[in-house]
């Protein structure tokens, strides 16, 4: 067993679990909308990977967002190749539970997507979201280019100021160029569509994120 203290610290490279070379098998199609679960994606689409606590409720929020083409849950920003859910939960892979969001920027801007992201969790809690404690529940934004990196950093700064006015501490959201995304097991994909009464730990601060909606007509 690993202590809570250990689960609040990311492992060093020499401590991380070994993992495996074989990717996790996943369905070809999204359980809700029938679109592909894996790329290559149509050229007009973009992707961003987001961590905001338990990925079950987070994924549902994004597949319900207009302009989102597809979603998938998985693990990112860690050290262990092709980890299992059980391995991630030990805290010894360094991974975050994340949602891969594939979206159409002609219908939904990254700013609008980040507004959904920030308003649906508490990004000041460090290695936890509510009762979900561990490094895999940290807040994270993983983007694909320098422009999106700047957009994410600006959005974080704006929301940090809004949260401070409401008495919250500093935002702990990590922002970086997207590390490799490893798909989670089949049963985790679109979990709350398959299990409507399943656990959803999603919850925000109630503080409005001041960035614009960014939705185009």
Helices and strands as residue ranges (DSSP letters): H 4-7, E 45-52, H 55-63, E 68-76, H 85-89, E 96-104, H 110-119, E 128-129, E 132-133, G 135-137, E 139-143, H 146-165, E 174-177, E 182-183, G 186-188, H 191-194
